[in-house]
Structure formats: structure tokens, C-alpha cells
Amino acid sequence: MTSAISIGITGIAGWRVLQRIETRQVEATAKDPVIQRATTYFRENLTEDTTAEDLVGDYKLLQVALGAFGLEDDIANKAFIRKVLESDIGDSASLVNRLSDKRYLKLATEFQNRTDPEAMADTVTKAYVGQQFQQRVGEGDETYRLALNARDELKAFASRSSSDKTMWYEVLGNEALREVFQTAFGFGSAMANLSVDRQLEDFMSASERILGSSSFAQIGMDEGIDKLVTRYLALSQIQSTASSNRYSAALTLLSG
């Protein structure tokens, strides 16, 4: 069981509080005995000679490796994860490059570039602690977990050389990141029924209109991230309040 991090207030006000306490809470998460044991084990047992078979065969190693990229739900899919780890990241037609969820590509890239296991362990365990922190925040308020994830993903997008269209396709294929943009843009779930190209067009158009740009070089800056996240949180709170009011009205009618 993880310890939920509850802010006590919701919406944008709660987000501002979370930003102020984040560093302290991440440090506290890293010091949790369960997490310390997991990260210490990873550091002590990952070597340059660790194969994909070794990794998927060691539950403790795999738990941290997947958890660092938010892929912990795949812990039982060992055959698939092994194929991902062994996939040719330089071949655009390979399995890992054909997957729309680019977290798998990040995992494979990190694993295959482990010429310095200590450096990889630093990167992975730091990311693992960050993900554990986000999960604890999500147990208190899922919208804040999604906001934190979006912030981190967009900061990474801003420094990449990929085309904006490529990264927008990644947004569409990343369930957590898509949720933030979709809510911020006022799109309903029916958007997913449109063709991918039409979705791309609508997302980029909405970004230009609402965020002032469809370029991740701009969206991934602090101002762009703040504009996206605050709009997402505001609209999420409105939707939640409306849903709660409808539920209360229904109860009133049923009890009348």
C-alpha cells in the first residue's frame, strides 16, 4: 500500500499548493523504506551484462524498470516486454517503433544504451521515485497526477528534434497525456471515433486557438504548460461539479 498525498483542496488552488510542496514530497517518497529497498536492489543488480531475459526474469528489477516509465501494469507481460527490450530501436519498422505508446521506446532506448550501468541506474531510479510520487498524488486526486505527468512529458517534448506532427501523434497515443489535452480543449470522448488524421487536425487547431501555438517548442515552455494545466484543472473541476450536481438531483428525485 502506498501513502496517498492529499492536498486538501481541489482545482487550480490545490495545484499551486502541490507545486510548492512537490520537492519535499518527492524527497519523502524516495526515503520510504519500500521504495529505498526497490531502488537499492536495482542499483546493486543491474550490470552491463544484464540481458533482456535477465531483466524480465527478475521481478524486482523489472518492477523498477517498468515503474520508471509508468508501465508497471505490464509486469505480467514478460514475453512482450522482452520483445520490446530486444527490438531494434534504429529500425522504423521494428516492434518498439510501431507502438503508438512511446514509453516503450524510452524503456528500450534506456536499456540498450546501458554502457554505464550506474548512470542508467541513476536515471531509472530517479524516474521510478518520480512515478511513485505521482501515483501517491493520484490516489489523492487523479487530475493532479495527470497534470504532473503532462508537465513532465511536455518539458521533454520541448527539447526534442522530432516534428510537431510526430509528437502530436504521440499525444493521441498516450492515454494520460491525451486526457489532459482533450479535456483542456473541451473535446468529448466521441473524438476518438474520428480518423486519426482528423483528430490530429482538430487537436492542432484547438492548440493554436487556445494555447496560442501548436508547436511543442512553445507548449513545452513554462508558460505554455501552465496555460494547458490550469485550463485542464479548471474544466475538470467544472465537469466534476456538474456531474455531482446531476447525481444529487437524481437522488432528490428518487427520494421524493
Secondary structure, DSSP 8 states (H G I E B T S, - for coil): -------SS-HHHHHHHHHHHHHHHHHHHHT-HHHHHHHHHHHHH--TT--HHHHHH-HHHHHHHHHTTT-GGGTT-HHHHHHHHHS-TT-TTSHHHH-S-THHHHHHHHHHT-SSHHHHHHHHHHHHHHHHHHHHHHHH-HHHHHHHHHHHHHHHHHT--S-HHHHHHHHHH-HHHHHHHHHHTT--GGGGGS-HHHHHHHHHHHHHHHTS-S-HHHHTSHHHHHHHHHHHHHHHHHHHHHHHHHHHHHHHHHH-
